[in-house]
């Protein structure tokens, strides 16, 4: 499984709508929802997921009608890595 970071711009959206989108992503087939971070002033939402491919993440976003600016495969540096 690879990790992906989706970046969304959804001006005017509130926390509840973001929460509903996260729940829908969590239920999407082939996608493991990890986390979501957001900033309401500019309507920026950052979702971290795992999937076999970027295409699966793109399809999941399309199926829940969540527009995105980009989806990038990402790697992580854990706290233990910097000890």
N, CA and C of each residue as an Amber inpcrd file, in Angstrom:
protein
   249
   0.8400000  -1.1860000   0.0000000   0.0000000   0.0000000   0.0000000
   0.8790000   1.2400000   0.0000000   0.4380000   2.2440000  -0.7230000
   1.1270000   3.5260000  -0.7690000   0.2720000   4.5670000  -0.0580000
   0.9360000   5.6270000   0.4100000   0.2160000   6.7260000   1.0470000
   0.0670000   7.8770000   0.0640000  -1.0850000   8.5430000   0.1710000
  -1.3940000   9.6560000  -0.7190000  -1.9120000  10.8330000   0.0830000
  -1.5180000  12.0390000  -0.3410000  -2.0100000  13.2710000   0.2450000
  -2.8530000  13.9790000  -0.8060000  -4.1370000  14.1730000  -0.5010000
  -5.0410000  14.9040000  -1.3850000  -5.1260000  16.3340000  -0.8610000
  -5.0980000  17.2840000  -1.7660000  -5.2670000  18.6840000  -1.4010000
  -6.5430000  19.1840000  -2.0620000  -7.4130000  19.7480000  -1.2350000
  -8.7100000  20.2370000  -1.6970000  -8.8550000  21.7030000  -1.3140000
  -9.5060000  22.4900000  -2.1580000  -9.8880000  23.8510000  -1.8010000
 -11.4070000  23.9270000  -1.9110000 -12.0390000  24.1300000  -0.7760000
 -13.5000000  24.1570000  -0.7080000 -13.9400000  25.3540000   0.1390000
 -13.8790000  26.5600000  -0.4310000 -14.2240000  27.7690000   0.3200000
 -15.6400000  27.7020000   0.8900000 -15.7830000  28.1970000   2.1060000
 -17.0950000  28.2670000   2.7290000 -17.5700000  26.9820000   3.3730000
 -16.8000000  25.9260000   3.2580000 -17.2090000  24.6600000   3.8500000
 -16.9100000  24.6880000   5.3550000 -17.7120000  23.9950000   6.1160000
 -17.5230000  23.9370000   7.5690000 -16.9850000  22.5950000   8.0290000
 -16.6820000  22.5170000   9.3040000 -16.1200000  21.2980000   9.8830000
 -17.0400000  20.0960000   9.6700000 -18.3400000  20.2850000   9.8180000
 -19.2800000  19.1720000   9.6800000 -19.2510000  18.5840000   8.2680000
 -19.1780000  19.4320000   7.2560000 -19.1030000  18.9410000   5.8700000
 -17.8010000  18.1920000   5.6360000 -16.7120000  18.6910000   6.2250000
 -15.4260000  17.9890000   6.1060000 -15.5020000  16.6370000   6.7850000
 -16.1190000  16.6010000   7.9630000 -16.2790000  15.3420000   8.6880000
 -17.0800000  14.3320000   7.8680000 -18.1420000  14.7850000   7.2090000
 -18.9490000  13.8890000   6.3720000 -18.1390000  13.3630000   5.1890000
 -17.3200000  14.2190000   4.5870000 -16.4650000  13.7730000   3.4800000
 -15.4520000  12.7390000   3.9690000 -14.9160000  12.9410000   5.1640000
 -13.9620000  11.9780000   5.7330000 -14.6320000  10.6320000   5.9790000
 -15.8570000  10.6710000   6.4790000 -16.6010000   9.4240000   6.7080000
 -16.8460000   8.6970000   5.3850000 -17.1810000   9.4510000   4.3470000
 -17.4020000   8.8460000   3.0330000 -16.1110000   8.2530000   2.4820000
 -14.9950000   8.9620000   2.6680000 -13.7070000   8.4430000   2.2020000
 -13.3300000   7.1820000   2.9810000 -13.6140000   7.1750000   4.2680000
 -13.3170000   6.0010000   5.0970000 -14.0810000   4.7690000   4.6030000
 -15.2680000   4.9880000   4.0700000 -16.0970000   3.8840000   3.5730000
 -15.7820000   3.5040000   2.1250000 -14.9380000   4.2710000   1.4530000
 -14.6450000   4.0150000   0.0390000 -13.8790000   2.7060000  -0.1320000
 -14.2720000   1.8810000  -1.0910000 -13.5730000   0.6200000  -1.3130000
 -12.1400000   0.8400000  -1.7940000 -11.2110000   0.0930000  -1.2050000
  -9.8220000   0.1410000  -1.6380000  -9.0070000   1.2690000  -1.0380000
  -9.6370000   2.0920000  -0.1750000  -8.9560000   3.2340000   0.4260000
  -8.9800000   3.0910000   1.9460000  -7.8380000   3.3140000   2.5710000
  -7.7700000   3.3710000   4.0230000  -7.5790000   4.8320000   4.4150000
  -8.5500000   5.3770000   5.1210000  -8.4840000   6.7560000   5.5890000
  -7.5330000   6.8140000   6.7830000  -6.5790000   7.7530000   6.7580000
  -5.6220000   7.8950000   7.8630000  -5.8970000   9.1620000   8.6670000
  -5.9730000  10.3050000   8.0010000  -6.1690000  11.5700000   8.7170000
  -6.6170000  12.6580000   7.7610000  -7.1700000  13.7120000   8.3430000
  -7.5610000  14.8900000   7.5880000  -7.1910000  16.1150000   8.4180000
  -6.5640000  17.0780000   7.7760000  -6.2530000  18.3550000   8.4060000
  -6.9110000  19.4360000   7.5610000  -7.4050000  20.4860000   8.2130000
  -8.0860000  21.5170000   7.4550000  -7.8360000  22.8970000   8.0390000
  -8.0870000  23.9010000   7.2140000  -7.9460000  25.3080000   7.5760000
  -9.1330000  26.0010000   6.9360000 -10.0570000  26.4870000   7.7570000
 -11.3150000  26.9860000   7.2330000 -11.2270000  28.3670000   6.5900000
 -10.2840000  29.2060000   6.9740000 -10.2020000  30.5630000   6.4280000
 -10.0630000  30.5420000   4.9110000  -9.1840000  29.6930000   4.3990000
  -8.9940000  29.5800000   2.9500000  -9.6960000  28.3610000   2.3670000
 -10.3550000  27.5750000   3.2150000 -11.0640000  26.3940000   2.7430000
 -10.1460000  25.2910000   2.2520000  -8.9780000  25.1520000   2.8780000
  -8.0140000  24.1220000   2.4790000  -8.2230000  22.8590000   3.3150000
  -8.2170000  21.7160000   2.6360000  -8.3670000  20.4240000   3.2950000
  -7.2760000  19.5020000   2.7670000  -6.6070000  18.8120000   3.6860000
  -5.5070000  17.9050000   3.3510000  -5.8580000  16.5290000   3.9020000
  -6.0200000  15.5460000   3.0250000  -6.4200000  14.1990000   3.4390000
  -5.2790000  13.2190000   3.1780000  -4.9970000  12.4070000   4.1700000
  -3.9750000  11.3780000   4.0460000  -4.6610000  10.0210000   4.0120000
  -4.3790000   9.2600000   2.9540000  -4.9970000   7.9450000   2.7710000
  -3.9440000   6.9330000   2.3380000  -4.3330000   5.6700000   2.3800000
  -3.5160000   4.5920000   1.8050000  -4.3530000   3.8650000   0.7730000
  -3.7040000   3.4650000  -0.3200000  -4.3750000   2.7100000  -1.3800000
  -3.3100000   2.0450000  -2.2360000  -3.7420000   1.1500000  -3.0840000
  -2.8200000   0.4670000  -3.9910000  -2.3250000   1.3930000  -5.0940000
  -3.1480000   2.4050000  -5.4520000  -2.7420000   3.2950000  -6.5410000
  -3.4030000   4.6590000  -6.4010000  -2.8240000   5.6280000  -7.0740000
  -3.4030000   6.9720000  -7.1080000  -4.7740000   6.9440000  -7.7780000
  -4.9210000   6.0980000  -8.7790000  -6.1970000   5.9970000  -9.4860000
  -7.3380000   5.6220000  -8.5390000  -7.0710000   4.7240000  -7.5920000
  -8.1040000   4.3300000  -6.6260000  -8.5060000   5.5310000  -5.7770000
  -7.5400000   6.3460000  -5.3710000  -7.8410000   7.5330000  -4.5680000
  -8.6130000   8.5480000  -5.4080000  -8.2130000   8.7290000  -6.6680000
  -8.9400000   9.6490000  -7.5610000 -10.3940000   9.1980000  -7.7280000
 -10.5810000   7.9010000  -7.9470000 -11.9380000   7.3670000  -8.1150000
 -12.7690000   7.5630000  -6.8500000 -12.1540000   7.3520000  -5.6930000
 -12.8740000   7.5290000  -4.4270000 -13.3220000   8.9760000  -4.2670000
 -12.4450000   9.9330000  -4.5840000 -12.8160000  11.3460000  -4.5120000
 -13.9480000  11.6600000  -5.4860000 -13.8710000  11.1150000  -6.6840000
 -14.9190000  11.3480000  -7.6830000 -16.2510000  10.7620000  -7.2200000
 -16.2080000   9.5720000  -6.6340000 -17.4410000   8.8990000  -6.2040000
 -18.1490000   9.6180000  -5.0660000 -17.3990000  10.3970000  -4.2730000
 -18.0530000  11.1510000  -3.1940000 -18.1990000  12.6370000  -3.5770000
 -17.9550000  12.9430000  -4.8490000 -18.0970000  14.3080000  -5.3800000
 -17.2450000  15.3190000  -4.6230000 -16.0000000  14.9340000  -4.3330000
 -15.0790000  15.8140000  -3.6280000 -13.9910000  16.2740000  -4.6010000
 -14.0710000  17.5280000  -5.0560000 -13.0540000  18.0170000  -5.9930000
 -11.6940000  18.1500000  -5.3020000 -10.6370000  17.9670000  -6.0550000
  -9.2950000  18.0690000  -5.4800000  -8.3950000  18.8580000  -6.4230000
  -7.3830000  19.5120000  -5.8330000  -6.3710000  20.2120000  -6.6190000
  -5.3040000  19.2420000  -7.0690000  -4.9090000  18.3750000  -6.1420000
  -3.8680000  17.4060000  -6.4790000  -3.9380000  16.2140000  -5.5320000
  -3.3870000  15.1240000  -6.0080000  -3.2050000  13.9170000  -5.2040000
  -1.7630000  13.5000000  -5.4320000  -1.0080000  13.3930000  -4.3570000
   0.4160000  13.0590000  -4.4570000   0.7400000  11.8490000  -3.5960000
   1.5420000  10.9570000  -4.1330000   2.0580000   9.8610000  -3.3250000
   3.1230000  10.4580000  -2.4040000   3.0640000  10.1160000  -1.1150000
   3.9770000  10.7060000  -0.1370000   4.6150000   9.6260000   0.7390000
   5.7300000   9.9920000   1.3360000   6.4340000   9.1590000   2.3120000
   6.4230000   9.9170000   3.6350000   6.7250000   9.2450000   4.7350000
   6.6940000   9.8780000   6.0470000   8.0370000   9.7450000   6.7650000
   8.3070000  10.7150000   7.6160000   9.3970000  10.6320000   8.5730000
   8.7490000  10.5950000   9.9380000   8.9260000   9.5240000  10.6590000
   8.2970000   9.3330000  11.9610000   9.1530000   9.9430000  13.0640000
   8.5510000  10.2330000  14.2280000   9.3280000  10.7790000  15.3350000
  10.5360000   9.9210000  15.6930000  10.4060000   8.6100000  15.5960000
  11.5210000   7.7210000  15.9000000  12.6970000   7.9160000  14.9350000
  12.4000000   8.3960000  13.7240000  13.4470000   8.6160000  12.7220000
  14.3410000   9.8060000  13.0620000  13.8630000  10.7100000  13.8740000
  14.6330000  11.9100000  14.1990000  15.1680000  11.9090000  15.6310000
  15.0550000  10.7820000  16.2910000  15.5240000  10.6820000  17.6850000
  17.0330000  10.6930000  17.7660000
